Amino acid sequence: MKARRKIVICAALAGLTGCASPTVLEGKYSEADGWRKGTIVEIGPAKSLKRPSFYDCRTEASYKNDNELYVLVALLTNGHPHARAAKLPADAQLQVGDKVYVNFKDCSAPIPKRSS
């Protein structure tokens, strides 16, 4: 009986540990650090983005400068739809519809394309 109890306890602990481990996307984008899968839904100057953004990196200065492009990324956070407005990196070759990774905690993080 004691052996069976030990097996059940070990199995339960192993199951709980598996659920508690952080999800890492493509081996380098940890969800614990704020990374989420997203899709680009808009690109344009800060003031032209129509969709509301829950996580917004636009500043008052960015609304006055039409030369700076921003990207709006639709994402899920804890199963709820959100959007992230972030400055489009100068060297990025992103388009509406591209699948990307976005970090909702860090406005200076890059916006890399997803491989799948």
N, C-alpha and C positions, 0 to 999 in steps of 0.2 A: 504494500500500500504506500509506504514511504517513497519508494522508487517512482511510482506513478505520479505522486504529488510533485516530486522534483522535476519530472519531465514536463508536466503541465506548467509549472512556474517558469521553467527555462523557456518554453515555447511562448508563453505570454510575454516575457521580458524581451525576447527576440523580436516579436511582432511589434511591440511598442517602440523599440529602438529603430526599427525600419521606418516607422511613420514619422519619427522625430528628426531623421537625418535631412539636412537641407538639400533642396533641389538645385542642381548645377546644370545650366544649359550649355551645351557644346563644350563642356569641360572647363569653362572659364567665366560664365556669367551666372553668379549665384543669386537665387531669388532672395536670400537673406540680406544681400547687399542692395536690393531694390530693382534688380533686373527683371523685366517681363517681356514676353513675346508681344509684338504689336504689329499694326499695319498702318502705313502712311495713308492718311485720308485727305490732307490738304498741304500745299506748299505755297508760300507767298509772304509778302511783307507782314509784319506783326499786326497791323491794324486791319488787314484784309481777311484774316482767318475768321470764318463765320461760326464754326462749331465751338461751343464753350469748352474750356479746358479746366479740369479739376486740378491738375498739376501744371502750373504755368510758370515758365521761365522768362516770359516777356517782361521788360521793364518800361518805365515811363519813357525813357530815352529811345527805346526801340520802336515805339509808336510813331516817332517823329522822323525816323530814318527809313525811307522806302528802299534803300539799297541792300539792307540786311534781310535775308530770307529766313523764314521760320518754317518749321515743319510741325504738323499736328499728327500725333500718332494715337490711334485707338488701341486700348489695351484692357486687359482684365486684371483687377487687383482683388484678391480673395473672392473671385467669382463675380465681381461687380464691374460693369463697364465704366471706364474712365477714359480720359484723353490727356495727353501730355503735349504741351506746346514748348518747343525747344528751338534754339538757334540752329540753323542748318550749317554744319561744318563746311568751310570753303571748299575743301577737296572732296566732299561727298557727291556721289553721282546717284542720288536717290530720286525716285519718281513716285507719284501717287499710285498706290496699290502694292508697293514693295513691302515684303515681310521683313521686319527688323527686330532688333533687341533695343529696348529703351530702359533707362534707369530713372525711375520716378523720384528717387531721392537726391540725385546729383545733376544739376543743370549743366555742368561742364563735361559730363560724360559723353563719349562718342555715341553715334547711332549706327552700329554695324548692321549690315544685311545678314539675315538668317540663311543658313545653307539649305534649310528645308521649310 
